Amino acid sequence: MKLKQYVQSRLLFLLLILMLSFAVRALTTHFIHDHLADPGWFQSGTYALFDQQAQEILDHKSAVFWIDDPSRTETAIYPPGYPLWIALIYKLSSERSAASVQRVQWVLDSLSVSL
């Protein structure tokens, strides 16, 4: 009987952690959504760069691992993984927006906290 109570309390505790992680990530997503278009927020320009690279990958205007134009030095700032990840999310969700990326990151972040 004590083992059953222990398991139940443990599962309840893990469920509480999972719910808390979803709540924290939801608040973070709300903050990002409100500030992503704000040029005063430092991450807005970074995401715009990643979004542009992901759009070009999907439209076959840019190679994933090769910089065709040497004057575009901004493409060498970050490794190609994140724009490729964003392009994959855009492709799978059929929605090319920051909201689709935030939804996927929201779920993955919340699950990673609880695992």
A tleap script that builds the chain and sets N, CA, C and O, in Angstrom:
source leaprc.protein.ff14SB
mol = sequence {
  NMET LYS LEU LYS GLN TYR VAL GLN SER ARG
  LEU LEU PHE LEU LEU LEU ILE LEU MET LEU
  SER PHE ALA VAL ARG ALA LEU THR THR HIE
  PHE ILE HIE ASP HIE LEU ALA ASP PRO GLY
  TRP PHE GLN SER GLY THR TYR ALA LEU PHE
  ASP GLN GLN ALA GLN GLU ILE LEU ASP HIE
  LYS SER ALA VAL PHE TRP ILE ASP ASP PRO
  SER ARG THR GLU THR ALA ILE TYR PRO PRO
  GLY TYR PRO LEU TRP ILE ALA LEU ILE TYR
  LYS LEU SER SER GLU ARG SER ALA ALA SER
  VAL GLN ARG VAL GLN TRP VAL LEU ASP SER
  LEU SER VAL SER CLEU
}
set mol.1.N position { 0.810 -1.192 0.000 }
set mol.1.CA position { 0.000 0.000 0.000 }
set mol.1.C position { 0.860 1.265 0.000 }
set mol.1.O position { 0.550 2.239 -0.687 }
set mol.2.N position { 1.934 1.237 0.772 }
set mol.2.CA position { 2.808 2.406 0.826 }
set mol.2.C position { 3.502 2.646 -0.512 }
set mol.2.O position { 3.752 3.789 -0.893 }
set mol.3.N position { 3.808 1.576 -1.214 }
set mol.3.CA position { 4.435 1.712 -2.529 }
set mol.3.C position { 3.488 2.407 -3.496 }
set mol.3.O position { 3.911 3.261 -4.276 }
set mol.4.N position { 2.227 2.052 -3.450 }
set mol.4.CA position { 1.226 2.663 -4.317 }
set mol.4.C position { 1.099 4.161 -4.015 }
set mol.4.O position { 1.027 4.972 -4.939 }
set mol.5.N position { 1.073 4.527 -2.750 }
set mol.5.CA position { 1.001 5.937 -2.367 }
set mol.5.C position { 2.252 6.689 -2.803 }
set mol.5.O position { 2.177 7.833 -3.250 }
set mol.6.N position { 3.392 6.041 -2.671 }
set mol.6.CA position { 4.655 6.653 -3.088 }
set mol.6.C position { 4.639 6.917 -4.592 }
set mol.6.O position { 5.013 8.002 -5.037 }
set mol.7.N position { 4.214 5.945 -5.363 }
set mol.7.CA position { 4.167 6.089 -6.820 }
set mol.7.C position { 3.172 7.175 -7.208 }
set mol.7.O position { 3.452 7.982 -8.095 }
set mol.8.N position { 2.026 7.203 -6.561 }
set mol.8.CA position { 1.021 8.224 -6.857 }
set mol.8.C position { 1.529 9.621 -6.522 }
set mol.8.O position { 1.338 10.555 -7.301 }
set mol.9.N position { 2.166 9.766 -5.380 }
set mol.9.CA position { 2.691 11.086 -5.011 }
set mol.9.C position { 3.817 11.508 -5.945 }
set mol.9.O position { 3.951 12.684 -6.281 }
set mol.10.N position { 4.607 10.557 -6.352 }
set mol.10.CA position { 5.699 10.850 -7.297 }
set mol.10.C position { 5.139 11.290 -8.650 }
set mol.10.O position { 5.627 12.256 -9.238 }
set mol.11.N position { 4.122 10.589 -9.146 }
set mol.11.CA position { 3.487 10.952 -10.416 }
set mol.11.C position { 2.809 12.309 -10.312 }
set mol.11.O position { 2.864 13.104 -11.250 }
set mol.12.N position { 2.181 12.576 -9.201 }
set mol.12.CA position { 1.554 13.880 -8.993 }
set mol.12.C position { 2.595 14.993 -8.999 }
set mol.12.O position { 2.380 16.055 -9.584 }
set mol.13.N position { 3.708 14.742 -8.353 }
set mol.13.CA position { 4.808 15.720 -8.336 }
set mol.13.C position { 5.348 15.956 -9.751 }
set mol.13.O position { 5.586 17.100 -10.137 }
set mol.14.N position { 5.540 14.900 -10.514 }
set mol.14.CA position { 6.022 15.048 -11.891 }
set mol.14.C position { 5.011 15.774 -12.771 }
set mol.14.O position { 5.391 16.567 -13.633 }
set mol.15.N position { 3.726 15.505 -12.556 }
set mol.15.CA position { 2.683 16.202 -13.296 }
set mol.15.C position { 2.686 17.688 -12.952 }
set mol.15.O position { 2.490 18.530 -13.829 }
set mol.16.N position { 2.904 18.008 -11.698 }
set mol.16.CA position { 2.990 19.406 -11.272 }
set mol.16.C position { 4.175 20.103 -11.943 }
set mol.16.O position { 4.047 21.237 -12.406 }
set mol.17.N position { 5.309 19.438 -11.996 }
set mol.17.CA position { 6.480 20.010 -12.670 }
set mol.17.C position { 6.193 20.223 -14.153 }
set mol.17.O position { 6.557 21.258 -14.711 }
set mol.18.N position { 5.548 19.261 -14.790 }
set mol.18.CA position { 5.202 19.387 -16.207 }
set mol.18.C position { 4.260 20.567 -16.426 }
set mol.18.O position { 4.456 21.347 -17.358 }
set mol.19.N position { 3.259 20.705 -15.593 }
set mol.19.CA position { 2.321 21.824 -15.731 }
set mol.19.C position { 3.017 23.159 -15.490 }
set mol.19.O position { 2.746 24.137 -16.187 }
set mol.20.N position { 3.901 23.202 -14.518 }
set mol.20.CA position { 4.653 24.427 -14.250 }
set mol.20.C position { 5.552 24.789 -15.432 }
set mol.20.O position { 5.655 25.958 -15.802 }
set mol.21.N position { 6.193 23.798 -16.015 }
set mol.21.CA position { 7.074 24.073 -17.157 }
set mol.21.C position { 6.272 24.571 -18.358 }
set mol.21.O position { 6.732 25.456 -19.080 }
set mol.22.N position { 5.078 24.013 -18.582 }
set mol.22.CA position { 4.221 24.506 -19.665 }
set mol.22.C position { 3.791 25.945 -19.396 }
set mol.22.O position { 3.752 26.760 -20.317 }
set mol.23.N position { 3.469 26.264 -18.151 }
set mol.23.CA position { 3.047 27.619 -17.813 }
set mol.23.C position { 4.172 28.624 -18.012 }
set mol.23.O position { 3.954 29.698 -18.573 }
set mol.24.N position { 5.365 28.285 -17.560 }
set mol.24.CA position { 6.512 29.188 -17.723 }
set mol.24.C position { 6.814 29.396 -19.203 }
set mol.24.O position { 7.063 30.519 -19.642 }
set mol.25.N position { 6.792 28.318 -19.959 }
set mol.25.CA position { 7.077 28.439 -21.398 }
set mol.25.C position { 5.984 29.223 -22.109 }
set mol.25.O position { 6.274 29.966 -23.046 }
set mol.26.N position { 4.737 29.074 -21.685 }
set mol.26.CA position { 3.643 29.838 -22.292 }
set mol.26.C position { 3.827 31.329 -22.038 }
set mol.26.O position { 3.599 32.143 -22.933 }
set mol.27.N position { 4.238 31.692 -20.824 }
set mol.27.CA position { 4.493 33.106 -20.528 }
set mol.27.C position { 5.669 33.644 -21.336 }
set mol.27.O position { 5.637 34.781 -21.807 }
set mol.28.N position { 6.701 32.828 -21.494 }
set mol.28.CA position { 7.850 33.229 -22.307 }
set mol.28.C position { 7.438 33.414 -23.762 }
set mol.28.O position { 7.852 34.374 -24.412 }
set mol.29.N position { 6.628 32.499 -24.267 }
set mol.29.CA position { 6.150 32.600 -25.648 }
set mol.29.C position { 5.324 33.867 -25.829 }
set mol.29.O position { 5.443 34.547 -26.848 }
set mol.30.N position { 4.497 34.185 -24.855 }
set mol.30.CA position { 3.699 35.412 -24.928 }
set mol.30.C position { 4.609 36.645 -24.978 }
set mol.30.O position { 4.378 37.561 -25.768 }
set mol.31.N position { 5.627 36.662 -24.144 }
set mol.31.CA position { 6.574 37.778 -24.139 }
set mol.31.C position { 7.266 37.914 -25.497 }
set mol.31.O position { 7.361 39.010 -26.049 }
set mol.32.N position { 7.743 36.792 -26.021 }
set mol.32.CA position { 8.440 36.821 -27.312 }
set mol.32.C position { 7.498 37.282 -28.416 }
set mol.32.O position { 7.887 38.082 -29.266 }
set mol.33.N position { 6.274 36.790 -28.411 }
set mol.33.CA position { 5.303 37.186 -29.424 }
set mol.33.C position { 5.068 38.695 -29.403 }
set mol.33.O position { 4.968 39.330 -30.453 }
set mol.34.N position { 4.981 39.258 -28.204 }
set mol.34.CA position { 4.749 40.695 -28.081 }
set mol.34.C position { 5.954 41.541 -28.481 }
set mol.34.O position { 5.790 42.692 -28.887 }
set mol.35.N position { 7.153 40.992 -28.374 }
set mol.35.CA position { 8.359 41.789 -28.608 }
set mol.35.C position { 9.113 41.440 -29.894 }
set mol.35.O position { 10.100 42.100 -30.220 }
set mol.36.N position { 8.678 40.438 -30.616 }
set mol.36.CA position { 9.446 39.992 -31.780 }
set mol.36.C position { 9.526 41.053 -32.876 }
set mol.36.O position { 10.531 41.134 -33.581 }
set mol.37.N position { 8.494 41.857 -33.026 }
set mol.37.CA position { 8.509 42.904 -34.043 }
set mol.37.C position { 9.073 44.224 -33.525 }
set mol.37.O position { 9.136 45.200 -34.273 }
set mol.38.N position { 9.479 44.268 -32.272 }
set mol.38.CA position { 10.013 45.482 -31.666 }
set mol.38.C position { 11.502 45.597 -31.970 }
set mol.38.O position { 12.291 44.805 -31.454 }
set mol.39.N position { 11.910 46.567 -32.798 }
set mol.39.CA position { 13.331 46.687 -33.143 }
set mol.39.C position { 14.216 47.044 -31.954 }
set mol.39.O position { 15.437 46.905 -32.028 }
set mol.40.N position { 13.619 47.498 -30.869 }
set mol.40.CA position { 14.391 47.813 -29.676 }
set mol.40.C position { 14.788 46.573 -28.884 }
set mol.40.O position { 15.690 46.626 -28.048 }
set mol.41.N position { 14.116 45.463 -29.148 }
set mol.41.CA position { 14.442 44.213 -28.459 }
set mol.41.C position { 15.518 43.512 -29.269 }
set mol.41.O position { 15.339 43.292 -30.467 }
set mol.42.N position { 16.612 43.163 -28.650 }
set mol.42.CA position { 17.784 42.674 -29.382 }
set mol.42.C position { 17.513 41.409 -30.179 }
set mol.42.O position { 18.173 41.188 -31.194 }
set mol.43.N position { 16.572 40.569 -29.766 }
set mol.43.CA position { 16.339 39.316 -30.483 }
set mol.43.C position { 15.517 39.484 -31.752 }
set mol.43.O position { 15.480 38.568 -32.574 }
set mol.44.N position { 14.858 40.619 -31.938 }
set mol.44.CA position { 14.015 40.779 -33.133 }
set mol.44.C position { 14.852 40.732 -34.405 }
set mol.44.O position { 14.448 40.112 -35.389 }
set mol.45.N position { 16.002 41.375 -34.397 }
set mol.45.CA position { 16.874 41.353 -35.574 }
set mol.45.C position { 17.479 39.984 -35.821 }
set mol.45.O position { 17.646 39.567 -36.967 }
set mol.46.N position { 17.805 39.288 -34.746 }
set mol.46.CA position { 18.366 37.940 -34.884 }
set mol.46.C position { 17.350 36.999 -35.498 }
set mol.46.O position { 17.676 36.241 -36.411 }
set mol.47.N position { 16.110 37.042 -35.002 }
set mol.47.CA position { 15.100 36.158 -35.572 }
set mol.47.C position { 14.796 36.527 -37.019 }
set mol.47.O position { 14.573 35.645 -37.849 }
set mol.48.N position { 14.785 37.817 -37.328 }
set mol.48.CA position { 14.530 38.239 -38.714 }
set mol.48.C position { 15.585 37.659 -39.652 }
set mol.48.O position { 15.273 37.259 -40.774 }
set mol.49.N position { 16.819 37.616 -39.194 }
set mol.49.CA position { 17.893 37.031 -40.003 }
set mol.49.C position { 17.666 35.534 -40.208 }
set mol.49.O position { 17.786 35.032 -41.326 }
set mol.50.N position { 17.338 34.826 -39.131 }
set mol.50.CA position { 17.069 33.389 -39.246 }
set mol.50.C position { 15.853 33.121 -40.114 }
set mol.50.O position { 15.846 32.177 -40.904 }
set mol.51.N position { 14.816 33.954 -39.968 }
set mol.51.CA position { 13.604 33.789 -40.765 }
set mol.51.C position { 13.907 33.977 -42.247 }
set mol.51.O position { 13.430 33.211 -43.084 }
set mol.52.N position { 14.693 34.989 -42.566 }
set mol.52.CA position { 15.054 35.234 -43.960 }
set mol.52.C position { 15.835 34.052 -44.535 }
set mol.52.O position { 15.581 33.633 -45.664 }
set mol.53.N position { 16.769 33.522 -43.778 }
set mol.53.CA position { 17.541 32.380 -44.253 }
set mol.53.C position { 16.651 31.157 -44.434 }
set mol.53.O position { 16.811 30.425 -45.411 }
set mol.54.N position { 15.720 30.920 -43.517 }
set mol.54.CA position { 14.805 29.782 -43.631 }
set mol.54.C position { 13.893 29.939 -44.841 }
set mol.54.O position { 13.637 28.970 -45.555 }
set mol.55.N position { 13.404 31.153 -45.074 }
set mol.55.CA position { 12.555 31.402 -46.250 }
set mol.55.C position { 13.327 31.131 -47.534 }
set mol.55.O position { 12.788 30.542 -48.472 }
set mol.56.N position { 14.589 31.557 -47.582 }
set mol.56.CA position { 15.413 31.341 -48.777 }
set mol.56.C position { 15.714 29.859 -48.978 }
set mol.56.O position { 15.782 29.394 -50.116 }
set mol.57.N position { 15.894 29.117 -47.898 }
set mol.57.CA position { 16.117 27.668 -48.018 }
set mol.57.C position { 14.881 27.003 -48.606 }
set mol.57.O position { 14.993 26.176 -49.511 }
set mol.58.N position { 13.701 27.356 -48.098 }
set mol.58.CA position { 12.458 26.756 -48.592 }
set mol.58.C position { 12.147 27.157 -50.026 }
set mol.58.O position { 11.581 26.367 -50.781 }
set mol.59.N position { 12.511 28.374 -50.408 }
set mol.59.CA position { 12.247 28.854 -51.764 }
set mol.59.C position { 13.365 28.475 -52.737 }
set mol.59.O position { 13.351 28.890 -53.896 }
set mol.60.N position { 14.321 27.696 -52.269 }
set mol.60.CA position { 15.476 27.240 -53.068 }
set mol.60.C position { 16.275 28.405 -53.647 }
set mol.60.O position { 16.812 28.315 -54.752 }
set mol.61.N position { 16.348 29.496 -52.892 }
set mol.61.CA position { 17.136 30.657 -53.295 }
set mol.61.C position { 18.513 30.645 -52.659 }
set mol.61.O position { 19.402 31.390 -53.072 }
set mol.62.N position { 18.689 29.794 -51.650 }
set mol.62.CA position { 19.946 29.752 -50.918 }
set mol.62.C position { 20.271 28.314 -50.552 }
set mol.62.O position { 19.390 27.515 -50.235 }
set mol.63.N position { 21.546 28.013 -50.604 }
set mol.63.CA position { 21.989 26.687 -50.185 }
set mol.63.C position { 22.081 26.652 -48.654 }
set mol.63.O position { 22.286 27.684 -48.014 }
set mol.64.N position { 21.931 25.488 -48.090 }
set mol.64.CA position { 21.943 25.363 -46.639 }
set mol.64.C position { 23.353 25.550 -46.088 }
set mol.64.O position { 23.546 26.272 -45.110 }
set mol.65.N position { 24.327 24.912 -46.703 }
set mol.65.CA position { 25.688 24.900 -46.162 }
set mol.65.C position { 26.685 25.700 -46.988 }
set mol.65.O position { 27.889 25.605 -46.750 }
set mol.66.N position { 26.220 26.476 -47.941 }
set mol.66.CA position { 27.141 27.189 -48.809 }
set mol.66.C position { 26.683 28.631 -48.968 }
set mol.66.O position { 25.497 28.884 -49.180 }
set mol.67.N position { 27.608 29.578 -48.869 }
set mol.67.CA position { 27.277 30.987 -49.054 }
set mol.67.C position { 27.647 31.351 -50.489 }
set mol.67.O position { 28.825 31.406 -50.845 }
set mol.68.N position { 26.626 31.596 -51.305 }
set mol.68.CA position { 26.839 31.886 -52.718 }
set mol.68.C position { 27.391 33.297 -52.962 }
set mol.68.O position { 28.176 33.509 -53.886 }
set mol.69.N position { 26.984 34.236 -52.146 }
set mol.69.CA position { 27.378 35.625 -52.322 }
set mol.69.C position { 28.333 36.025 -51.193 }
set mol.69.O position { 27.900 36.130 -50.046 }
set mol.70.N position { 29.622 36.253 -51.485 }
set mol.70.CA position { 30.579 36.576 -50.417 }
set mol.70.C position { 30.298 37.910 -49.726 }
set mol.70.O position { 30.842 38.165 -48.651 }
set mol.71.N position { 29.471 38.756 -50.310 }
set mol.71.CA position { 29.146 40.023 -49.660 }
set mol.71.C position { 28.108 39.842 -48.549 }
set mol.71.O position { 27.906 40.749 -47.743 }
set mol.72.N position { 27.455 38.691 -48.499 }
set mol.72.CA position { 26.437 38.422 -47.459 }
set mol.72.C position { 27.104 37.790 -46.238 }
set mol.72.O position { 26.910 36.610 -45.944 }
set mol.73.N position { 27.869 38.576 -45.558 }
set mol.73.CA position { 28.604 38.070 -44.394 }
set mol.73.C position { 27.695 37.744 -43.214 }
set mol.73.O position { 28.096 37.002 -42.317 }
set mol.74.N position { 26.469 38.287 -43.200 }
set mol.74.CA position { 25.570 38.003 -42.086 }
set mol.74.C position { 25.169 36.533 -42.050 }
set mol.74.O position { 24.759 36.037 -41.001 }
set mol.75.N position { 25.278 35.829 -43.168 }
set mol.75.CA position { 24.904 34.420 -43.184 }
set mol.75.C position { 25.958 33.541 -42.517 }
set mol.75.O position { 25.678 32.388 -42.191 }
set mol.76.N position { 27.143 34.059 -42.313 }
set mol.76.CA position { 28.213 33.270 -41.684 }
set mol.76.C position { 28.294 33.485 -40.177 }
set mol.76.O position { 29.157 32.909 -39.515 }
set mol.77.N position { 27.413 34.299 -39.635 }
set mol.77.CA position { 27.463 34.598 -38.208 }
set mol.77.C position { 27.114 33.376 -37.376 }
set mol.77.O position { 27.765 33.096 -36.369 }
set mol.78.N position { 26.099 32.656 -37.790 }
set mol.78.CA position { 25.613 31.508 -37.036 }
set mol.78.C position { 25.736 30.245 -37.882 }
set mol.78.O position { 25.726 30.322 -39.110 }
set mol.79.N position { 25.853 29.095 -37.245 }
set mol.79.CA position { 25.873 27.845 -38.004 }
set mol.79.C position { 24.516 27.619 -38.685 }
set mol.79.O position { 23.513 28.188 -38.255 }
set mol.80.N position { 24.475 26.810 -39.725 }
set mol.80.CA position { 23.244 26.667 -40.520 }
set mol.80.C position { 22.144 25.865 -39.826 }
set mol.80.O position { 21.042 25.761 -40.365 }
set mol.81.N position { 22.398 25.314 -38.688 }
set mol.81.CA position { 21.414 24.452 -38.033 }
set mol.81.C position { 20.115 25.140 -37.680 }
set mol.81.O position { 19.045 24.575 -37.909 }
set mol.82.N position { 20.171 26.345 -37.128 }
set mol.82.CA position { 18.937 26.992 -36.685 }
set mol.82.C position { 18.054 27.413 -37.861 }
set mol.82.O position { 16.852 27.146 -37.824 }
set mol.83.N position { 18.588 28.058 -38.902 }
set mol.83.CA position { 17.723 28.348 -40.057 }
set mol.83.C position { 17.162 27.079 -40.699 }
set mol.83.O position { 16.036 27.076 -41.194 }
set mol.84.N position { 17.938 26.018 -40.689 }
set mol.84.CA position { 17.453 24.746 -41.226 }
set mol.84.C position { 16.329 24.201 -40.351 }
set mol.84.O position { 15.341 23.684 -40.872 }
set mol.85.N position { 16.462 24.307 -39.032 }
set mol.85.CA position { 15.426 23.884 -38.091 }
set mol.85.C position { 14.153 24.704 -38.321 }
set mol.85.O position { 13.057 24.144 -38.358 }
set mol.86.N position { 14.288 26.013 -38.476 }
set mol.86.CA position { 13.132 26.875 -38.732 }
set mol.86.C position { 12.481 26.501 -40.058 }
set mol.86.O position { 11.255 26.436 -40.146 }
set mol.87.N position { 13.285 26.256 -41.085 }
set mol.87.CA position { 12.731 25.859 -42.392 }
set mol.87.C position { 11.959 24.548 -42.270 }
set mol.87.O position { 10.905 24.393 -42.888 }
set mol.88.N position { 12.470 23.610 -41.485 }
set mol.88.CA position { 11.774 22.336 -41.285 }
set mol.88.C position { 10.432 22.552 -40.583 }
set mol.88.O position { 9.427 21.949 -40.960 }
set mol.89.N position { 10.417 23.400 -39.577 }
set mol.89.CA position { 9.160 23.697 -38.874 }
set mol.89.C position { 8.179 24.377 -39.826 }
set mol.89.O position { 6.997 24.033 -39.842 }
set mol.90.N position { 8.652 25.331 -40.613 }
set mol.90.CA position { 7.791 25.983 -41.597 }
set mol.90.C position { 7.195 24.961 -42.567 }
set mol.90.O position { 6.005 25.002 -42.878 }
set mol.91.N position { 8.028 24.062 -43.029 }
set mol.91.CA position { 7.588 23.056 -43.999 }
set mol.91.C position { 6.549 22.118 -43.389 }
set mol.91.O position { 5.514 21.859 -44.003 }
set mol.92.N position { 6.819 21.606 -42.182 }
set mol.92.CA position { 5.916 20.648 -41.551 }
set mol.92.C position { 4.604 21.289 -41.087 }
set mol.92.O position { 3.554 20.647 -41.111 }
set mol.93.N position { 4.666 22.542 -40.670 }
set mol.93.CA position { 3.455 23.206 -40.171 }
set mol.93.C position { 2.679 23.923 -41.278 }
set mol.93.O position { 1.541 24.342 -41.065 }
set mol.94.N position { 3.281 24.063 -42.442 }
set mol.94.CA position { 2.683 24.810 -43.558 }
set mol.94.C position { 2.375 26.252 -43.173 }
set mol.94.O position { 1.466 26.873 -43.724 }
set mol.95.N position { 3.135 26.770 -42.231 }
set mol.95.CA position { 2.957 28.146 -41.771 }
set mol.95.C position { 4.338 28.776 -41.578 }
set mol.95.O position { 5.127 28.326 -40.747 }
set mol.96.N position { 4.611 29.802 -42.342 }
set mol.96.CA position { 5.911 30.458 -42.254 }
set mol.96.C position { 5.818 31.666 -41.325 }
set mol.96.O position { 5.760 32.813 -41.769 }
set mol.97.N position { 5.805 31.381 -40.036 }
set mol.97.CA position { 5.707 32.471 -39.069 }
set mol.97.C position { 6.454 32.103 -37.789 }
set mol.97.O position { 6.741 30.936 -37.524 }
set mol.98.N position { 6.754 33.123 -37.019 }
set mol.98.CA position { 7.424 32.904 -35.738 }
set mol.98.C position { 6.520 32.138 -34.780 }
set mol.98.O position { 7.006 31.444 -33.887 }
set mol.99.N position { 5.219 32.259 -34.960 }
set mol.99.CA position { 4.275 31.556 -34.076 }
set mol.99.C position { 4.429 30.044 -34.202 }
set mol.99.O position { 4.353 29.326 -33.205 }
set mol.100.N position { 4.644 29.559 -35.418 }
set mol.100.CA position { 4.810 28.110 -35.596 }
set mol.100.C position { 6.088 27.622 -34.919 }
set mol.100.O position { 6.101 26.548 -34.320 }
set mol.101.N position { 7.147 28.395 -35.011 }
set mol.101.CA position { 8.412 28.034 -34.356 }
set mol.101.C position { 8.239 28.066 -32.846 }
set mol.101.O position { 8.723 27.177 -32.145 }
set mol.102.N position { 7.554 29.079 -32.345 }
set mol.102.CA position { 7.343 29.195 -30.907 }
set mol.102.C position { 6.516 28.042 -30.355 }
set mol.102.O position { 6.784 27.555 -29.257 }
set mol.103.N position { 5.513 27.602 -31.110 }
set mol.103.CA position { 4.697 26.476 -30.642 }
set mol.103.C position { 5.541 25.218 -30.495 }
set mol.103.O position { 5.432 24.511 -29.494 }
set mol.104.N position { 6.379 24.935 -31.485 }
set mol.104.CA position { 7.227 23.739 -31.420 }
set mol.104.C position { 8.231 23.861 -30.282 }
set mol.104.O position { 8.418 22.915 -29.517 }
set mol.105.N position { 8.874 25.011 -30.163 }
set mol.105.CA position { 9.835 25.194 -29.088 }
set mol.105.C position { 9.164 25.164 -27.716 }
set mol.105.O position { 9.754 24.683 -26.748 }
set mol.106.N position { 7.951 25.667 -27.630 }
set mol.106.CA position { 7.198 25.658 -26.384 }
set mol.106.C position { 6.978 24.232 -25.899 }
set mol.106.O position { 7.197 23.934 -24.725 }
set mol.107.N position { 6.547 23.352 -26.792 }
set mol.107.CA position { 6.294 21.968 -26.413 }
set mol.107.C position { 7.604 21.255 -26.088 }
set mol.107.O position { 7.695 20.577 -25.065 }
set mol.108.N position { 8.609 21.394 -26.931 }
set mol.108.CA position { 9.875 20.693 -26.708 }
set mol.108.C position { 10.566 21.161 -25.429 }
set mol.108.O position { 11.099 20.344 -24.677 }
set mol.109.N position { 10.557 22.465 -25.180 }
set mol.109.CA position { 11.155 22.990 -23.949 }
set mol.109.C position { 10.430 22.480 -22.716 }
set mol.109.O position { 11.060 22.092 -21.732 }
set mol.110.N position { 9.124 22.483 -22.771 }
set mol.110.CA position { 8.335 22.033 -21.619 }
set mol.110.C position { 8.565 20.554 -21.342 }
set mol.110.O position { 8.690 20.142 -20.189 }
set mol.111.N position { 8.620 19.767 -22.397 }
set mol.111.CA position { 8.851 18.337 -22.211 }
set mol.111.C position { 10.267 18.052 -21.725 }
set mol.111.O position { 10.475 17.134 -20.933 }
set mol.112.N position { 11.228 18.819 -22.184 }
set mol.112.CA position { 12.610 18.564 -21.772 }
set mol.112.C position { 12.816 18.872 -20.297 }
set mol.112.O position { 13.641 18.229 -19.648 }
set mol.113.N position { 12.090 19.834 -19.754 }
set mol.113.CA position { 12.194 20.143 -18.330 }
set mol.113.C position { 11.679 18.990 -17.498 }
set mol.113.O position { 12.243 18.674 -16.451 }
set mol.114.N position { 10.616 18.364 -17.955 }
set mol.114.CA position { 10.004 17.319 -17.153 }
set mol.114.C position { 10.647 15.952 -17.349 }
set mol.114.O position { 10.405 15.039 -16.560 }
set mol.115.N position { 11.451 15.800 -18.374 }
set mol.115.CA position { 12.097 14.513 -18.598 }
set mol.115.C position { 13.423 14.520 -17.928 }
set mol.115.O position { 14.149 13.528 -17.985 }
savepdb mol mol.pdb
quit
